[in-house]
Amino acid sequence: MSLNYYLILSAVLFFIGVFGVIRRKNLLMLFFSTEIMLNAVNIGFVAISKYYNDLGGQMFAFFIIAVAASEVAIGLGLLILWYKKSGSLNLDDLAKMRG
C-alpha cells in the first residue's frame, strides 16, 4: 500500500471526528470523536514517518497517545462527577450551569 492510502484513511477518520464534534450533544460522544481525531493524526504521522524512514513521526505519535490517555483519565473523571450532579451528559444542560 502506498502513502496516499494511509493519508486518505487519516483524512477520512479526521473528518468523521470533526463531524462528531460538531454534531454531538452528548459529552461522552464528544470525547469519542476527539479520540478518533487524535488517532487519525497518529495514522498520518506514522505513515509519513515510515515513508521517509524517520522515527520522528512515530515518536510524536507516542506523545499524542500519552496525551490522549491523560485526557481520557481526567475527562472521564469529570464526566462521572457531572453525571452524578446533574443526571445527564447533555451539552445543553451544561450550558445552563448556575453557580
Backbone as JSON Lines, residues from 0, in Angstrom:
{"i":0,"aa":"M","n":[0.84,-1.18,0.0],"ca":[0.0,0.0,0.0],"c":[0.89,1.24,0.0]}
{"i":1,"aa":"S","n":[0.45,2.23,-0.7],"ca":[1.25,3.44,-0.79],"c":[0.86,4.44,0.3]}
{"i":2,"aa":"L","n":[1.63,5.49,0.38],"ca":[1.4,6.53,1.39],"c":[0.05,7.2,1.2]}
{"i":3,"aa":"N","n":[-0.4,7.34,-0.05],"ca":[-1.66,8.01,-0.32],"c":[-2.85,7.33,0.36]}
{"i":4,"aa":"Y","n":[-2.86,6.01,0.38],"ca":[-3.97,5.29,1.01],"c":[-4.03,5.58,2.5]}
{"i":5,"aa":"Y","n":[-2.88,5.6,3.15],"ca":[-2.85,5.89,4.58],"c":[-3.29,7.33,4.86]}
{"i":6,"aa":"L","n":[-2.85,8.26,4.03],"ca":[-3.24,9.65,4.24],"c":[-4.72,9.87,3.96]}
{"i":7,"aa":"I","n":[-5.27,9.16,2.98],"ca":[-6.7,9.25,2.73],"c":[-7.49,8.68,3.91]}
{"i":8,"aa":"L","n":[-7.04,7.54,4.43],"ca":[-7.69,6.96,5.61],"c":[-7.62,7.92,6.79]}
{"i":9,"aa":"S","n":[-6.47,8.54,6.98],"ca":[-6.29,9.5,8.06],"c":[-7.24,10.69,7.89]}
{"i":10,"aa":"A","n":[-7.35,11.21,6.68],"ca":[-8.23,12.36,6.43],"c":[-9.69,11.99,6.65]}
{"i":11,"aa":"V","n":[-10.09,10.81,6.19],"ca":[-11.49,10.38,6.37],"c":[-11.82,10.24,7.85]}
{"i":12,"aa":"L","n":[-10.93,9.6,8.61],"ca":[-11.16,9.46,10.04],"c":[-11.18,10.81,10.75]}
{"i":13,"aa":"F","n":[-10.31,11.71,10.33],"ca":[-10.28,13.03,10.96],"c":[-11.59,13.77,10.7]}
{"i":14,"aa":"F","n":[-12.11,13.7,9.49],"ca":[-13.36,14.41,9.19],"c":[-14.56,13.74,9.86]}
{"i":15,"aa":"I","n":[-14.5,12.43,10.07],"ca":[-15.55,11.76,10.86],"c":[-15.51,12.29,12.29]}
{"i":16,"aa":"G","n":[-14.32,12.46,12.82],"ca":[-14.19,13.02,14.17],"c":[-14.66,14.46,14.25]}
{"i":17,"aa":"V","n":[-14.33,15.27,13.26],"ca":[-14.78,16.66,13.25],"c":[-16.31,16.72,13.16]}
{"i":18,"aa":"F","n":[-16.88,15.88,12.31],"ca":[-18.33,15.83,12.19],"c":[-18.96,15.42,13.52]}
{"i":19,"aa":"G","n":[-18.34,14.48,14.21],"ca":[-18.85,14.05,15.51],"c":[-18.77,15.15,16.55]}
{"i":20,"aa":"V","n":[-17.7,15.94,16.53],"ca":[-17.57,17.04,17.48],"c":[-18.62,18.11,17.2]}
{"i":21,"aa":"I","n":[-18.87,18.37,15.94],"ca":[-19.84,19.41,15.58],"c":[-21.27,18.97,15.89]}
{"i":22,"aa":"R","n":[-21.61,17.71,15.63],"ca":[-23.0,17.26,15.7],"c":[-23.44,16.7,17.04]}
{"i":23,"aa":"R","n":[-22.55,16.29,17.89],"ca":[-22.93,15.58,19.11],"c":[-23.46,16.52,20.19]}
{"i":24,"aa":"K","n":[-24.43,16.02,20.94],"ca":[-24.95,16.74,22.09],"c":[-24.58,16.06,23.4]}
{"i":25,"aa":"N","n":[-23.99,14.87,23.32],"ca":[-23.62,14.1,24.5],"c":[-22.11,14.27,24.73]}
{"i":26,"aa":"L","n":[-21.73,14.54,25.98],"ca":[-20.31,14.77,26.28],"c":[-19.46,13.53,26.05]}
{"i":27,"aa":"L","n":[-20.0,12.35,26.32],"ca":[-19.23,11.13,26.11],"c":[-18.92,10.92,24.62]}
{"i":28,"aa":"M","n":[-19.89,11.17,23.77],"ca":[-19.67,11.06,22.33],"c":[-18.69,12.12,21.83]}
{"i":29,"aa":"L","n":[-18.68,13.26,22.5],"ca":[-17.71,14.31,22.16],"c":[-16.29,13.83,22.44]}
{"i":30,"aa":"F","n":[-16.09,13.14,23.56],"ca":[-14.77,12.59,23.87],"c":[-14.39,11.5,22.86]}
{"i":31,"aa":"F","n":[-15.34,10.65,22.48],"ca":[-15.05,9.62,21.49],"c":[-14.63,10.24,20.15]}
{"i":32,"aa":"S","n":[-15.31,11.29,19.75],"ca":[-14.97,11.96,18.49],"c":[-13.58,12.57,18.55]}
{"i":33,"aa":"T","n":[-13.23,13.13,19.71],"ca":[-11.89,13.69,19.88],"c":[-10.83,12.61,19.78]}
{"i":34,"aa":"E","n":[-11.11,11.44,20.34],"ca":[-10.17,10.32,20.25],"c":[-10.0,9.85,18.8]}
{"i":35,"aa":"I","n":[-11.08,9.84,18.05],"ca":[-10.99,9.47,16.63],"c":[-10.1,10.45,15.88]}
{"i":36,"aa":"M","n":[-10.23,11.74,16.18],"ca":[-9.4,12.74,15.53],"c":[-7.92,12.55,15.89]}
{"i":37,"aa":"L","n":[-7.64,12.29,17.16],"ca":[-6.25,12.09,17.58],"c":[-5.65,10.85,16.92]}
{"i":38,"aa":"N","n":[-6.42,9.78,16.82],"ca":[-5.92,8.57,16.18],"c":[-5.73,8.76,14.68]}
{"i":39,"aa":"A","n":[-6.55,9.59,14.05],"ca":[-6.36,9.89,12.64],"c":[-5.04,10.62,12.42]}
{"i":40,"aa":"V","n":[-4.73,11.55,13.29],"ca":[-3.45,12.26,13.19],"c":[-2.29,11.3,13.42]}
{"i":41,"aa":"N","n":[-2.45,10.36,14.35],"ca":[-1.41,9.36,14.59],"c":[-1.15,8.51,13.35]}
{"i":42,"aa":"I","n":[-2.21,8.1,12.67],"ca":[-2.03,7.31,11.45],"c":[-1.23,8.1,10.42]}
{"i":43,"aa":"G","n":[-1.55,9.37,10.27],"ca":[-0.82,10.21,9.33],"c":[0.65,10.35,9.69]}
{"i":44,"aa":"F","n":[0.92,10.62,10.97],"ca":[2.31,10.76,11.41],"c":[3.11,9.48,11.19]}
{"i":45,"aa":"V","n":[2.54,8.34,11.56],"ca":[3.26,7.08,11.42],"c":[3.47,6.73,9.96]}
{"i":46,"aa":"A","n":[2.48,7.0,9.11],"ca":[2.63,6.69,7.68],"c":[3.73,7.54,7.05]}
{"i":47,"aa":"I","n":[3.74,8.81,7.36],"ca":[4.77,9.69,6.8],"c":[6.14,9.32,7.36]}
{"i":48,"aa":"S","n":[6.18,8.97,8.64],"ca":[7.43,8.55,9.25],"c":[7.99,7.3,8.57]}
{"i":49,"aa":"K","n":[7.14,6.35,8.28],"ca":[7.58,5.13,7.59],"c":[8.03,5.44,6.17]}
{"i":50,"aa":"Y","n":[7.31,6.35,5.51],"ca":[7.65,6.69,4.13],"c":[9.04,7.32,4.03]}
{"i":51,"aa":"Y","n":[9.37,8.18,5.0],"ca":[10.67,8.86,4.97],"c":[11.74,8.14,5.79]}
{"i":52,"aa":"N","n":[11.43,6.97,6.35],"ca":[12.37,6.21,7.18],"c":[12.95,7.07,8.31]}
{"i":53,"aa":"D","n":[12.07,7.8,8.98],"ca":[12.45,8.66,10.09],"c":[11.56,8.3,11.28]}
{"i":54,"aa":"L","n":[12.12,8.24,12.47],"ca":[11.35,7.87,13.65],"c":[10.66,9.05,14.32]}
{"i":55,"aa":"G","n":[10.82,10.24,13.8],"ca":[10.24,11.43,14.42],"c":[8.73,11.38,14.49]}
{"i":56,"aa":"G","n":[8.1,10.96,13.43],"ca":[6.65,10.88,13.41],"c":[6.11,9.83,14.36]}
{"i":57,"aa":"Q","n":[6.81,8.71,14.45],"ca":[6.38,7.65,15.37],"c":[6.54,8.08,16.82]}
{"i":58,"aa":"M","n":[7.61,8.79,17.13],"ca":[7.8,9.29,18.48],"c":[6.75,10.32,18.83]}
{"i":59,"aa":"F","n":[6.4,11.17,17.88],"ca":[5.36,12.16,18.11],"c":[4.0,11.48,18.3]}
{"i":60,"aa":"A","n":[3.76,10.38,17.58],"ca":[2.52,9.62,17.75],"c":[2.45,9.03,19.17]}
{"i":61,"aa":"F","n":[3.56,8.54,19.7],"ca":[3.57,8.04,21.07],"c":[3.26,9.16,22.06]}
{"i":62,"aa":"F","n":[3.77,10.35,21.8],"ca":[3.47,11.5,22.65],"c":[1.97,11.82,22.61]}
{"i":63,"aa":"I","n":[1.37,11.77,21.43],"ca":[-0.06,12.04,21.3],"c":[-0.87,10.97,22.04]}
{"i":64,"aa":"I","n":[-0.43,9.72,21.97],"ca":[-1.12,8.64,22.69],"c":[-1.07,8.89,24.19]}
{"i":65,"aa":"A","n":[0.06,9.36,24.7],"ca":[0.18,9.65,26.13],"c":[-0.73,10.8,26.53]}
{"i":66,"aa":"V","n":[-0.78,11.84,25.71],"ca":[-1.67,12.97,26.0],"c":[-3.13,12.53,25.93]}
{"i":67,"aa":"A","n":[-3.48,11.69,24.97],"ca":[-4.85,11.2,24.85],"c":[-5.24,10.36,26.06]}
{"i":68,"aa":"A","n":[-4.31,9.55,26.57],"ca":[-4.6,8.73,27.75],"c":[-4.87,9.6,28.97]}
{"i":69,"aa":"S","n":[-4.07,10.64,29.14],"ca":[-4.31,11.53,30.28],"c":[-5.6,12.31,30.1]}
{"i":70,"aa":"E","n":[-5.92,12.68,28.88],"ca":[-7.18,13.39,28.6],"c":[-8.37,12.51,28.92]}
{"i":71,"aa":"V","n":[-8.29,11.25,28.59],"ca":[-9.39,10.32,28.88],"c":[-9.53,10.13,30.39]}
{"i":72,"aa":"A","n":[-8.42,9.98,31.1],"ca":[-8.5,9.76,32.54],"c":[-9.13,10.96,33.25]}
{"i":73,"aa":"I","n":[-8.69,12.14,32.94],"ca":[-9.23,13.34,33.57],"c":[-10.65,13.61,33.08]}
{"i":74,"aa":"G","n":[-10.87,13.47,31.79],"ca":[-12.19,13.74,31.21],"c":[-13.25,12.8,31.73]}
{"i":75,"aa":"L","n":[-12.94,11.51,31.83],"ca":[-13.94,10.57,32.34],"c":[-14.23,10.82,33.82]}
{"i":76,"aa":"G","n":[-13.23,11.21,34.58],"ca":[-13.47,11.58,35.97],"c":[-14.42,12.76,36.08]}
{"i":77,"aa":"L","n":[-14.2,13.77,35.25],"ca":[-15.09,14.93,35.25],"c":[-16.49,14.57,34.77]}
{"i":78,"aa":"L","n":[-16.57,13.68,33.78],"ca":[-17.89,13.25,33.3],"c":[-18.67,12.49,34.37]}
{"i":79,"aa":"I","n":[-17.99,11.66,35.14],"ca":[-18.66,10.93,36.2],"c":[-19.19,11.9,37.26]}
{"i":80,"aa":"L","n":[-18.38,12.87,37.63],"ca":[-18.84,13.87,38.59],"c":[-20.02,14.67,38.06]}
{"i":81,"aa":"W","n":[-19.95,15.05,36.78],"ca":[-21.05,15.82,36.19],"c":[-22.32,15.0,36.13]}
{"i":82,"aa":"Y","n":[-22.2,13.71,35.8],"ca":[-23.38,12.85,35.72],"c":[-24.0,12.64,37.1]}
{"i":83,"aa":"K","n":[-23.17,12.51,38.13],"ca":[-23.71,12.37,39.48],"c":[-24.44,13.63,39.92]}
{"i":84,"aa":"K","n":[-23.95,14.78,39.48],"ca":[-24.55,16.06,39.89],"c":[-25.84,16.35,39.13]}
{"i":85,"aa":"S","n":[-25.82,16.12,37.82],"ca":[-26.97,16.54,37.01],"c":[-27.84,15.4,36.52]}
{"i":86,"aa":"G","n":[-27.33,14.18,36.49],"ca":[-28.1,13.05,36.0],"c":[-28.16,12.95,34.49]}
{"i":87,"aa":"S","n":[-27.37,13.78,33.79],"ca":[-27.38,13.78,32.33],"c":[-26.01,14.22,31.83]}
{"i":88,"aa":"L","n":[-25.69,13.79,30.61],"ca":[-24.45,14.22,29.96],"c":[-24.75,15.09,28.74]}
{"i":89,"aa":"N","n":[-25.91,15.7,28.71],"ca":[-26.34,16.51,27.59],"c":[-25.61,17.87,27.62]}
{"i":90,"aa":"L","n":[-25.11,18.3,26.48],"ca":[-24.39,19.57,26.41],"c":[-25.29,20.76,26.66]}
{"i":91,"aa":"D","n":[-26.57,20.66,26.33],"ca":[-27.49,21.77,26.59],"c":[-27.66,22.0,28.08]}
{"i":92,"aa":"D","n":[-27.64,20.94,28.88],"ca":[-27.71,21.09,30.32],"c":[-26.46,21.74,30.87]}
{"i":93,"aa":"L","n":[-25.33,21.46,30.26],"ca":[-24.07,22.07,30.69],"c":[-24.07,23.57,30.43]}
{"i":94,"aa":"A","n":[-24.72,23.99,29.35],"ca":[-24.76,25.42,29.03],"c":[-25.63,26.19,30.02]}
{"i":95,"aa":"K","n":[-26.49,25.5,30.75],"ca":[-27.39,26.16,31.7],"c":[-26.85,26.09,33.14]}
{"i":96,"aa":"M","n":[-25.54,25.93,33.28],"ca":[-24.95,25.82,34.62],"c":[-25.16,27.1,35.42]}
{"i":97,"aa":"R","n":[-25.43,26.9,36.69],"ca":[-25.57,28.03,37.6],"c":[-24.63,27.83,38.77]}
{"i":98,"aa":"G","n":[-24.18,28.94,39.36],"ca":[-23.23,28.86,40.46],"c":[-23.81,28.59,41.75]}
